[in-house]
């Protein structure tokens, strides 16, 4: 137990916060079912100074608090999970967005539903965080040089790449201590996300807070001091009470992304009483965060956006914000001057029309799984190309839909417009099987992976990955491979939460291997599975339809170190005799 807490107040530019005594509330882990019946209290409500939005913009600062995870004892604090989980949303102010998007103009675009032979192979596969008593888990992951971090409602865990768990604590004050203590989170944090920022080689963790009684809301973020999560983290509790037109709103359903200069958080703005103000983005200047300096950030309200997601950009692009305007139009937005006087520039893009997805059936139960409302699930920008995904209606089932979008120099050149390169849907041959909660990423070769859920009345909810080579036919993916198979479905009747999001990232060591996380169900409660997988390169390197001397010539020209290049057929990180042997066998 901590005997002294350092309080660092988060203040808005031009405002002075009144310092008040710190009250340490330590009740120990409280079962979620009991928390639902209690009145959850913000431990320091005076910190939630509203961000007053003027002409759509607000600015703020926040001081740092520091922790050292090596000082946590014990290092692994697994909650005692019950057979059934409690919905996290029961503790939030009632909030809901309509399921159906506005109708867009009719178009003739078609998302491909064809599949190729699967060339993917799993490597590591291990159990992530198991049921914490909260539902749904909202699982994400991040992968660094030597570690994997997973987050769920409401815990964080560190693993070796072989699957050995080395650290797990609650994100909130149910821990001893909790990961976000002493900066906040009381007994309640939700919608966590984690990422590895390839630009700074640091991990970034996010969780939200919201308290009805005091009408307060926060975005808590933490940044590791290096690429090893064990040790020092810089933490910030930033008020996310956002005042628009004299009405206060709170932030829900976050997105988390980065580019070379900033860390960006997106979300929805819901009223503490009622009302919806659209989407929102907070841009953090990355430079001071990396040394534990004062956080400097600016807010923008995206009044026409719903559930926007921010795309991490690599290696030299700007982060972009993606949301669906209608059932056939995407909006792509970039932020000019993100940390000082931010403004939005946007483009719209017509895509194949699709209604919101239906709920998914599951084996052994009359309950159905909530596939959400077709919102954008995640996005990534790489080499001037945007990849993003969501779920759509495939008539009687939900289908995971993905897009590859050529930016064509936008937003650096504002006079050009992005264009749709291809789109596809993951459509199993069994017409009763749904695919949903997609998470997309792309590696250095341009290979694409889509981690997603799969479920039907004939199979238990499972985690799968579909992949494609950059040279595959437009819109096609390989046959999905299993990353984890559930052994039960939620019991009862009605609609059950499942998700609300999965994760897919690329290993920074070779910039080639993919990692995914998703939700499964054991005999009695939810669990998560973490897997790594690769996409074997094609021996027909020049794509002329045969393996011949032309491919051998390309291989010899690339001889030597060549991480994730098409010529590295055995994926050893270099082109050598092993690759030549594989090519000769395929000739």
Secondary structure as GFF3:
##gff-version 3
##sequence-region A 1 587
A	DSSP	beta_strand	10	12	.	.	.	ID=ss1
A	DSSP	alpha_helix	32	37	.	.	.	ID=ss2
A	DSSP	three_ten_helix	45	47	.	.	.	ID=ss3
A	DSSP	beta_strand	51	52	.	.	.	ID=ss4
A	DSSP	beta_strand	57	62	.	.	.	ID=ss5
A	DSSP	beta_strand	65	68	.	.	.	ID=ss6
A	DSSP	three_ten_helix	69	71	.	.	.	ID=ss7
A	DSSP	beta_strand	86	87	.	.	.	ID=ss8
A	DSSP	three_ten_helix	88	91	.	.	.	ID=ss9
A	DSSP	beta_strand	115	116	.	.	.	ID=ss10
A	DSSP	beta_strand	120	127	.	.	.	ID=ss11
A	DSSP	beta_strand	134	135	.	.	.	ID=ss12
A	DSSP	beta_strand	140	143	.	.	.	ID=ss13
A	DSSP	beta_strand	147	152	.	.	.	ID=ss14
A	DSSP	beta_strand	155	160	.	.	.	ID=ss15
A	DSSP	beta_strand	165	170	.	.	.	ID=ss16
A	DSSP	beta_strand	190	197	.	.	.	ID=ss17
A	DSSP	beta_strand	202	211	.	.	.	ID=ss18
A	DSSP	beta_strand	216	224	.	.	.	ID=ss19
A	DSSP	beta_strand	232	239	.	.	.	ID=ss20
A	DSSP	beta_strand	242	244	.	.	.	ID=ss21
A	DSSP	beta_strand	247	258	.	.	.	ID=ss22
A	DSSP	beta_strand	262	271	.	.	.	ID=ss23
A	DSSP	beta_strand	276	285	.	.	.	ID=ss24
A	DSSP	alpha_helix	286	289	.	.	.	ID=ss25
A	DSSP	beta_strand	295	302	.	.	.	ID=ss26
A	DSSP	beta_strand	309	314	.	.	.	ID=ss27
A	DSSP	beta_strand	320	326	.	.	.	ID=ss28
A	DSSP	beta_strand	329	336	.	.	.	ID=ss29
A	DSSP	beta_strand	343	350	.	.	.	ID=ss30
A	DSSP	beta_strand	360	361	.	.	.	ID=ss31
A	DSSP	beta_strand	368	370	.	.	.	ID=ss32
A	DSSP	beta_strand	378	382	.	.	.	ID=ss33
A	DSSP	beta_strand	385	393	.	.	.	ID=ss34
A	DSSP	beta_strand	398	406	.	.	.	ID=ss35
A	DSSP	beta_strand	419	426	.	.	.	ID=ss36
A	DSSP	beta_strand	434	442	.	.	.	ID=ss37
A	DSSP	beta_strand	448	456	.	.	.	ID=ss38
A	DSSP	beta_strand	459	468	.	.	.	ID=ss39
A	DSSP	beta_strand	477	478	.	.	.	ID=ss40
A	DSSP	beta_strand	481	485	.	.	.	ID=ss41
A	DSSP	beta_strand	495	497	.	.	.	ID=ss42
A	DSSP	beta_strand	503	506	.	.	.	ID=ss43
A	DSSP	beta_strand	514	521	.	.	.	ID=ss44
A	DSSP	beta_strand	526	535	.	.	.	ID=ss45
A	DSSP	alpha_helix	549	557	.	.	.	ID=ss46
A	DSSP	beta_strand	560	561	.	.	.	ID=ss47
A	DSSP	beta_strand	574	575	.	.	.	ID=ss48
A	DSSP	alpha_helix	577	586	.	.	.	ID=ss49
###
